[in-house]
């Protein structure tokens, strides 16, 4: 399934072996935008994503998806998904998703670790992506 990300896709949603959505945008934007504009996908939808951290893992749980594929996944995301019986396939496991400049853990990863539910986590991400309220300005 990960071969579908080549050459430049970052996020794909598949249902019944058909691509229902694909994006070239980075970070959590594609998946959050899909849900905001189209509603939650069918539970049988498969997420294929370039990078899955705790933020995307929470969105997967929010949508009640049962299968994900990742090129890169963080250990906290993998643990969260496995604890919730999500089938996870990946190429590379990392300790954490890092900022683009690799100086620290991704701010969204940190923020999502404070979420008390996947619903609250999705609302955090909606604020960032849809309402344009960047969390890196909060401290």
N, C-alpha and C positions, 0 to 999 in steps of 0.2 A: 504493500500500500504506500510506503514512503516514497517509492519511485514517482508517484503522482505529483510530488512537490517540485520535481525538477521541471524546467530549469530555474524558475523564479517564483513559484508559488510559496506562500507561507502558511496558508490555512485552507483546508478543504473540508467540506461536509458532504458525506455520501449517505444515500438512503437507497436500499435495494439495488446496490451496485451502480447507481447513477450519481454523478456529481450534481448536487443541488446548489452548491455555493463554492466559490473559490476566490481567493484574494492574494494580492501581492503586498499588502500592508503589513507592517511589523507590529510586534507587541500584542496586546490584548484587543486592539482595535477591531480586527475583522470579526471575531466571534461575538464581541459585545454589540457591534453595529448590526450584525445579522439578527441577533435576538431582539434588539430594540426595534428594528424596522419590520421584522417578519414574525416575531413571536418565537416561543421556544420550539426547537425542532422536535420532531418525532423521537421518542425514546430509543428507537432502533437506529437512529442516525449515528454514523461513525465520524468522529473528529480525527482528522489527520493534520497535525500541526508541527511546525518547524521546532518550536520551543514550548514546552509545557512546564510552567512553574506553579506555585500555589495559587496564583490568581486564576489561571485557566483551569486548574483542577477544581477550584470552587465553582466556576461557571459550568463545568461538566456535571458536577453534583447538582447544581441549581436546575439544570435541564434534565437531570436523571438519565443521562447517557450511560451506556454500559460498556462501550468499547472506544479506546483511543489509541492512536499511533503517534509517536513523537520521534523526531530526530534526536532531540536533547530533552531530558527531563530532570528536574531536581529531585533530590532524595525526599524532601518534605512533600512534594507533589505526588511522587510515587507512593509514599506511605499513605497519604490521605486517600488517594484513589483506591489502593488495595484494601484499606480498612472499610471502604464502602462498596466492595465487590465489583469494582470496575475492572474490566480486562484491559491490561496495559501492555503495549508492544513498543519497544524503543531501541534506538541504536546506542546512545551515550547517556550515562547517568553521571550527574554532577552534584556537588554538595549543595550549591545554591545557584540561582540565576543571578547573574551580576549585572551591574549598570553597564552601559555601552563602553564607558571608559575603564571598566574593570577595577574601579577603586573601592567598590563596596557592593553589598547585596542590593539588587534592584529595589527601588522604593515601593513598587507595587507588591513585591514579594513580602517586604516588611509589613506594609499596611494590611495585607490580607491575613497575615498571621495574627492580627488583632481582631479579625472578624469573629463574631460569635455564632454565625450561621452562614450557609452558602447564599441565602437570600440577602443578608447584610453585605456579604462580599460582592454580590452582583451590583448592589446599589452603590458601593464604593466605586466600582469600575464604571458604572453608568455615569456617575458624577464626573469622572476623569475624561472619559471618551466622548460622551454625548453633551454633557453640560460644560465641558472645557474648564474644569476646576482642577488644575494640576496639583497633585499631592506633594510634589517635591518642594513646594513653597510652604507647606505646613511643617511645623516642628514642635 
